[in-house]
Amino acid sequence: MKKFIAIFEAAYPEIEATQYSCITWEQEDDAVDNNYVSDLIKNTTARHFFRAYAGANANIEADNITVSIGKIEPLN
């Protein structure tokens, strides 16, 4: 398995906060699929981040989260 790290920004409509963070994951090959990484961010860390601002009962839709990936590198 190969490990990678991505630096990203995430935004959500009507929430003034922006998430600046990084995420790590493992995969079998060297080719990184940016769509996969973006979906991974939206459905994990970003949803929790924006729910913290909007309230525990807020309906944060992953499809409404905008992710901008700054850099992806192998993680040693």
Beta strands, then each sheet from edge to edge (+ up, - down):
strand 1: 2-12
strand 2: 15-27
strand 3: 66-74
sheet 1: 2+ 1- 3+
end
